[in-house]
Amino acid sequence: MLNFRRASELAPGRPEALFLLCAALLEQGKPEAQELLKQLFQRFPDYADGWQEIGAVLRNAGQIEAAAAAFARAANGSKEPGHQLRLAVTLQSLGRLAEAIAALHKALEAAPDHLEARLLLASCLRQGGEPRLARIELESATSLERESSRAWFSLGVVCDDLQDIPGAIAAYRKCIDLQPDSPEALVNLGLSLQNTGDLTGALAAYRRAVQLRADTFGRIAQGLSAARTGQLWLDLKKLRRSLTS
């Protein structure tokens, strides 16, 4: 920290050392950090990289609202979509979905092919009760990156929300093709297959899921008894053996 302080004294008109000094003071919980923050706001309100650093320190300290304010300054001072993306992640964690969505639209205006921004936009739309709009974004994401298992999995979840079972099955199968060791996709595929009456296919998916991760068993047992086409097992130990043998 002494180096940062000395550097800021040698070049008082440059923001870099001042922001690093402020970040160090914040990490150590020093009271003078707040006064320095005020100075930085007045002197360098649009220095994106510096506010990005401040936001990261505040987020790590659990000061999420303050981190969002710092990330907003970084986003306002830059056309780099990554700044908008970090702001949106923080806003989503605070439940400020409309603001997060606005930030992501700005990111996609600058970089329409930004996969992470499109996936996060779909997540915010789904969380905000807009599964149809989320599906549009996810279909764009899978067109942009055919090999993204995350995009296909998320599309399957949204298709489930919309009661499009064939669409969900197709998306989960594509996800599993790309990532065969995804127990979540296998369980979801099994549930969707059950809803079409394909219990044999569902059980095959469940077996693979349990073999990959044993803690999927509870969800599988519940799904088997809850779907229209399913099985009710009174002996759960026997069910577990049937899936793992």
RODO-2510 file (C-alpha; in nm, 4 decimals, decimal comma):
residues 245
     n   res          X          Y          Z
     1     m     0,0000     0,0000     0,0000
     2     l     0,2949     0,2330     0,0630
     3     n     0,3941     0,1903    -0,3005
     4     f     0,0463     0,2929    -0,4169
     5     r     0,0493     0,5944    -0,1870
     6     r     0,3940     0,7014    -0,3081
     7     a     0,2942     0,6555    -0,6728
     8     s    -0,0177     0,8679    -0,6247
     9     e     0,1960     1,1434    -0,4710
    10     l     0,4402     1,1362    -0,7617
    11     a     0,1658     1,1483    -1,0258
    12     p    -0,1376     1,3121    -0,8607
    13     g    -0,3070     1,3784    -1,1916
    14     r    -0,3179     1,0113    -1,2921
    15     p    -0,5974     0,7832    -1,1652
    16     e    -0,4299     0,4419    -1,1642
    17     a    -0,2373     0,4589    -0,8375
    18     l    -0,5181     0,6415    -0,6580
    19     f    -0,7684     0,3711    -0,7447
    20     l    -0,5281     0,0954    -0,6412
    21     l    -0,4656     0,2781    -0,3156
    22     c    -0,8391     0,3115    -0,2560
    23     a    -0,8940    -0,0585    -0,3294
    24     a    -0,6213    -0,1519    -0,0810
    25     l    -0,7706     0,0757     0,1840
    26     l    -1,1146    -0,0755     0,1292
    27     e    -0,9784    -0,4278     0,1593
    28     q    -0,8248    -0,3366     0,4944
    29     g    -1,1347    -0,1539     0,6153
    30     k    -0,9530     0,1765     0,6588
    31     p    -1,1828     0,4754     0,7277
    32     e    -0,9861     0,7002     0,4919
    33     a    -1,1087     0,4880     0,2000
    34     q    -1,4460     0,6644     0,2112
    35     e    -1,2917     1,0096     0,1779
    36     l    -1,0742     0,8890    -0,1076
    37     l    -1,3806     0,7425    -0,2796
    38     k    -1,5430     1,0858    -0,2728
    39     q    -1,2329     1,2383    -0,4285
    40     l    -1,2232     0,9743    -0,6998
    41     f    -1,5876     1,0334    -0,7808
    42     q    -1,5247     1,4047    -0,8231
    43     r    -1,1985     1,3766    -1,0161
    44     f    -1,2336     1,0546    -1,2184
    45     p    -1,6048     0,9648    -1,2449
    46     d    -1,5594     0,7847    -1,5791
    47     y    -1,2388     0,5900    -1,5225
    48     a    -1,3868     0,2495    -1,6013
    49     d    -1,0983     0,0213    -1,5043
    50     g    -1,0604     0,1900    -1,1677
    51     w    -1,4281     0,1685    -1,0787
    52     q    -1,4248    -0,1915    -1,1945
    53     e    -1,1487    -0,2648    -0,9411
    54     i    -1,3366    -0,0827    -0,6657
    55     g    -1,6533    -0,2749    -0,7473
    56     a    -1,4723    -0,6088    -0,7253
    57     v    -1,3293    -0,5238    -0,3824
    58     l    -1,6684    -0,4107    -0,2525
    59     r    -1,8383    -0,7221    -0,3866
    60     n    -1,5826    -0,9472    -0,2193
    61     a    -1,6466    -0,7594     0,1042
    62     g    -2,0184    -0,8312     0,0795
    63     q    -2,1102    -0,4680     0,0081
    64     i    -2,3215    -0,5578    -0,2933
    65     e    -2,5198    -0,2359    -0,3272
    66     a    -2,2003    -0,0303    -0,3162
    67     a    -2,0387    -0,2700    -0,5646
    68     a    -2,3306    -0,2205    -0,8034
    69     a    -2,2818     0,1567    -0,7848
    70     a    -1,9118     0,1192    -0,8660
    71     f    -1,9802    -0,1221    -1,1523
    72     a    -2,2396     0,1230    -1,2865
    73     r    -1,9703     0,3914    -1,2990
    74     a    -1,7407     0,1526    -1,4851
    75     a    -2,0188     0,0727    -1,7329
    76     n    -2,0994     0,4403    -1,7852
    77     g    -1,7373     0,5168    -1,8622
    78     s    -1,6802     0,2383    -2,1129
    79     k    -1,8257     0,0734    -2,4226
    80     e    -1,6629    -0,2566    -2,3255
    81     p    -1,9461    -0,5146    -2,2904
    82     g    -1,7653    -0,6863    -2,0043
    83     h    -1,8333    -0,3873    -1,7812
    84     q    -2,2057    -0,4087    -1,8534
    85     l    -2,1969    -0,7840    -1,7907
    86     r    -2,0377    -0,7478    -1,4465
    87     l    -2,2890    -0,4790    -1,3584
    88     a    -2,5756    -0,7039    -1,4689
    89     v    -2,4509    -1,0003    -1,2634
    90     t    -2,4471    -0,7818    -0,9530
    91     l    -2,7860    -0,6273    -1,0244
    92     q    -2,9400    -0,9718    -1,0768
    93     s    -2,8066    -1,0861    -0,7394
    94     l    -2,9852    -0,7867    -0,5859
    95     g    -3,3103    -0,8706    -0,7643
    96     r    -3,2905    -0,5508    -0,9719
    97     l    -3,3846    -0,7368    -1,2861
    98     a    -3,5070    -0,4468    -1,5007
    99     e    -3,1750    -0,2675    -1,4536
   100     a    -2,9803    -0,5871    -1,5205
   101     i    -3,1745    -0,6457    -1,8410
   102     a    -3,1098    -0,2878    -1,9552
   103     a    -2,7365    -0,3315    -1,8934
   104     l    -2,7325    -0,6561    -2,0894
   105     h    -2,9129    -0,4978    -2,3826
   106     k    -2,6379    -0,2349    -2,3911
   107     a    -2,3744    -0,5079    -2,3845
   108     l    -2,5410    -0,6878    -2,6740
   109     e    -2,5738    -0,3670    -2,8737
   110     a    -2,1951    -0,3392    -2,8561
   111     a    -2,1295    -0,7123    -2,9038
   112     p    -2,4286    -0,9059    -3,0454
   113     d    -2,2312    -1,2320    -3,0418
   114     h    -2,1443    -1,2130    -2,6700
   115     l    -2,2624    -1,5537    -2,5491
   116     e    -2,2324    -1,4876    -2,1752
   117     a    -2,4378    -1,1689    -2,2016
   118     r    -2,7120    -1,3484    -2,3941
   119     l    -2,7236    -1,6375    -2,1483
   120     l    -2,7440    -1,3982    -1,8547
   121     l    -3,0163    -1,1979    -2,0295
   122     a    -3,2181    -1,5171    -2,0716
   123     s    -3,1665    -1,5984    -1,7036
   124     c    -3,2892    -1,2536    -1,5966
   125     l    -3,5914    -1,2747    -1,8269
   126     r    -3,6842    -1,6177    -1,6931
   127     q    -3,6379    -1,5006    -1,3341
   128     g    -3,8608    -1,2041    -1,4147
   129     g    -4,1431    -1,4264    -1,5422
   130     e    -4,0760    -1,3895    -1,9159
   131     p    -3,9966    -1,7439    -2,0354
   132     r    -4,1002    -1,6753    -2,3954
   133     l    -3,8549    -1,3887    -2,4240
   134     a    -3,5921    -1,6006    -2,2492
   135     r    -3,6451    -1,8724    -2,5084
   136     i    -3,5812    -1,6277    -2,7919
   137     e    -3,2491    -1,5303    -2,6351
   138     l    -3,1499    -1,8924    -2,5777
   139     e    -3,2353    -1,9918    -2,9323
   140     s    -3,0101    -1,7076    -3,0450
   141     a    -2,7411    -1,8336    -2,8071
   142     t    -2,7542    -2,1875    -2,9448
   143     s    -2,7336    -2,0461    -3,2965
   144     l    -2,4295    -1,8416    -3,2009
   145     e    -2,2561    -2,1298    -3,0257
   146     r    -2,3830    -2,4737    -3,1227
   147     e    -2,1333    -2,6385    -2,8879
   148     s    -2,2455    -2,4626    -2,5672
   149     s    -2,3924    -2,7282    -2,3389
   150     r    -2,4985    -2,4529    -2,0958
   151     a    -2,7069    -2,2833    -2,3629
   152     w    -2,8799    -2,6083    -2,4587
   153     f    -2,9479    -2,6977    -2,0953
   154     s    -3,0966    -2,3544    -2,0265
   155     l    -3,3102    -2,3840    -2,3395
   156     g    -3,4404    -2,7174    -2,2135
   157     v    -3,5373    -2,5613    -1,8800
   158     v    -3,7258    -2,2795    -2,0503
   159     c    -3,9012    -2,5260    -2,2810
   160     d    -4,0112    -2,7108    -1,9666
   161     d    -4,1461    -2,3815    -1,8302
   162     l    -4,3471    -2,3377    -2,1497
   163     q    -4,4739    -2,6977    -2,1436
   164     d    -4,2950    -2,7683    -2,4720
   165     i    -4,1882    -3,1208    -2,3795
   166     p    -4,0559    -3,2231    -2,7249
   167     g    -3,8487    -2,9038    -2,7350
   168     a    -3,7151    -2,9733    -2,3864
   169     i    -3,6205    -3,3313    -2,4760
   170     a    -3,4372    -3,2189    -2,7896
   171     a    -3,2458    -2,9518    -2,5959
   172     y    -3,1488    -3,1875    -2,3117
   173     r    -3,0343    -3,4525    -2,5588
   174     k    -2,8138    -3,1970    -2,7334
   175     c    -2,6726    -3,0875    -2,3971
   176     i    -2,5931    -3,4492    -2,3068
   177     d    -2,4323    -3,5093    -2,6460
   178     l    -2,1982    -3,2188    -2,5714
   179     q    -2,1542    -3,2969    -2,2016
   180     p    -2,2255    -3,6650    -2,1314
   181     d    -2,1339    -3,6269    -1,7625
   182     s    -2,4128    -3,3779    -1,6814
   183     p    -2,6369    -3,5420    -1,4174
   184     e    -2,8697    -3,2401    -1,4085
   185     a    -2,9434    -3,2704    -1,7803
   186     l    -2,9957    -3,6468    -1,7465
   187     v    -3,2463    -3,6041    -1,4623
   188     n    -3,4342    -3,3341    -1,6519
   189     l    -3,4356    -3,5504    -1,9640
   190     g    -3,5763    -3,8381    -1,7618
   191     l    -3,8561    -3,6209    -1,6220
   192     s    -3,9447    -3,4950    -1,9691
   193     l    -3,9453    -3,8482    -2,1101
   194     q    -4,1775    -3,9561    -1,8298
   195     n    -4,4175    -3,6824    -1,9308
   196     t    -4,4374    -3,8346    -2,2791
   197     g    -4,5011    -4,1826    -2,1354
   198     d    -4,1519    -4,3131    -2,2169
   199     l    -4,0724    -4,4699    -1,8806
   200     t    -3,8044    -4,6979    -2,0259
   201     g    -3,6132    -4,4027    -2,1658
   202     a    -3,6609    -4,2101    -1,8420
   203     l    -3,5192    -4,4935    -1,6307
   204     a    -3,2162    -4,5195    -1,8595
   205     a    -3,1471    -4,1493    -1,8097
   206     y    -3,1972    -4,1798    -1,4341
   207     r    -2,9527    -4,4700    -1,4102
   208     r    -2,6830    -4,2672    -1,5822
   209     a    -2,7526    -3,9685    -1,3575
   210     v    -2,7268    -4,1706    -1,0333
   211     q    -2,4081    -4,3360    -1,1507
   212     l    -2,2582    -3,9942    -1,2164
   213     r    -2,3786    -3,8329    -0,8938
   214     a    -2,5486    -4,0234    -0,6147
   215     d    -2,7295    -3,7204    -0,4708
   216     t    -2,9608    -3,7048    -0,7740
   217     f    -3,1496    -4,0012    -0,6281
   218     g    -3,3899    -3,7944    -0,4169
   219     r    -3,5124    -3,5908    -0,7106
   220     i    -3,5433    -3,9036    -0,9230
   221     a    -3,7467    -4,0880    -0,6587
   222     q    -3,9803    -3,7917    -0,6296
   223     g    -4,0123    -3,7582    -1,0058
   224     l    -4,0897    -4,1249    -1,0559
   225     s    -4,3917    -4,1054    -0,8288
   226     a    -4,5131    -3,7596    -0,9307
   227     a    -4,5388    -3,7853    -1,3098
   228     r    -4,8431    -3,9176    -1,4938
   229     t    -4,6409    -4,2138    -1,6163
   230     g    -4,4221    -4,3326    -1,3318
   231     q    -4,3620    -4,5767    -1,0530
   232     l    -4,4311    -4,5665    -0,6809
   233     w    -4,1615    -4,7436    -0,4816
   234     l    -4,2285    -4,8060    -0,1140
   235     d    -3,8797    -4,9480    -0,0668
   236     l    -3,6386    -4,6716    -0,1630
   237     k    -3,3352    -4,8898    -0,0992
   238     k    -3,4626    -5,1334    -0,3583
   239     l    -3,5208    -4,8478    -0,6015
   240     r    -3,1657    -4,7251    -0,5476
   241     r    -3,0305    -5,0741    -0,6138
   242     s    -3,2353    -5,1010    -0,9327
   243     l    -3,0839    -4,7765    -1,0612
   244     t    -2,7258    -4,8536    -0,9676
   245     s    -2,7055    -5,2213    -1,0653
***
